[in-house]
Amino acid sequence: MTLPDRLAAVQAGVTDAAADAGRDPGSITTIVVTKFHPAALVRELHALGVRDFGESRHQEAAPKVAELAGLDAVTWHFIGQVQSNKAKQVAEYSDVIHSFDRQSLVGPLAGSRVFIQVNLTDDPDRGGVQPEGIEPLAELAAGGGLEVLGLMAVAPLDAEPRSAFARVRGLSESLTRVLPSATALSMGMSADYADAILEGATHLRIGTAITGNRPTKG
Ligand SMILES: *Cc1c(COP(=O)(O)O)cnc(C)c1O
């Protein structure tokens, strides 16, 4: 399949899953994850109508975003772990940061639009705050001038994605009781986006299903 074919196939998959869920596909943003791919691929996708792009590594994203500064109406989503000493720079070129997960990022990310990343595993290296830490972090963020859009999660490898996403949906309901505007849900990747849509995802982060395999492993 060519790039336009893969993009069209995913768009059709999103429309189908939205219909199954009784949802408006227009309420779902598909972010195409272009990590490890050159700026040229972003240009091709842009020519096909894509406007939301996801990157996960600062050292790669910073020059890529700079190189593509001339592209119209692009929204850059940062989806990788944010190193504390790079956070201010990440905030400068990212429109939305999906991986806000700790108090020490409140200062450097002030003024940013963020998702709170939830860690659904017991492994602290996976990134994300443990579920019980969501509400205190949300309050610190709101108090520190961050705009919290909602929650972000990655389904754990050893769990059934649908039930992982259902859990995130429940956590989101609790969060919106303290922060009513934080209704968005960033979840769903190439292999599990249909399940994510059934559980209310508003932002899908899709890489390989659209781009094809990444040049090096990510
Ligand atoms: C790479 C990545 C994705 C996209 O993964 P695919 O399986 O290629 O769709 C989504 N979310 C995060 C956080 C990623 O790092």
The ligand as an SDF file (V2000), in Angstrom:
LIG
                    3D

 15 15  0  0  0  0  0  0  0  0999 V2000
    5.2610    5.8440   18.7230 C   0  0  0  0  0  0  0  0  0  0  0  0
    4.0910    6.2020   19.5550 C   0  0  0  0  0  0  0  0  0  0  0  0
    2.7800    6.0810   19.0660 C   0  0  0  0  0  0  0  0  0  0  0  0
    2.4490    5.4990   17.6850 C   0  0  0  0  0  0  0  0  0  0  0  0
    2.6530    4.1210   17.6910 O   0  0  0  0  0  0  0  0  0  0  0  0
    2.2110    3.1840   16.4510 P   0  0  0  0  0  0  0  0  0  0  0  0
    2.1200    1.8350   17.0510 O   0  0  0  0  0  0  0  0  0  0  0  0
    3.2730    3.3150   15.4250 O   0  0  0  0  0  0  0  0  0  0  0  0
    0.9000    3.6890   15.9730 O   0  0  0  0  0  0  0  0  0  0  0  0
    1.7380    6.4900   19.8770 C   0  0  0  0  0  0  0  0  0  0  0  0
    1.9520    6.9650   21.1080 N   0  0  0  0  0  0  0  0  0  0  0  0
    3.1880    7.0980   21.6220 C   0  0  0  0  0  0  0  0  0  0  0  0
    3.3620    7.6390   23.0050 C   0  0  0  0  0  0  0  0  0  0  0  0
    4.2980    6.7140   20.8660 C   0  0  0  0  0  0  0  0  0  0  0  0
    5.5300    6.8460   21.3950 O   0  0  0  0  0  0  0  0  0  0  0  0
  1  2  1  0
  2  3  1  0
  2 14  2  0
  3  4  1  0
  3 10  2  0
  4  5  1  0
  5  6  1  0
  6  7  2  0
  6  8  1  0
  6  9  1  0
 10 11  1  0
 11 12  2  0
 12 13  1  0
 12 14  1  0
 14 15  1  0
M  END
$$$$
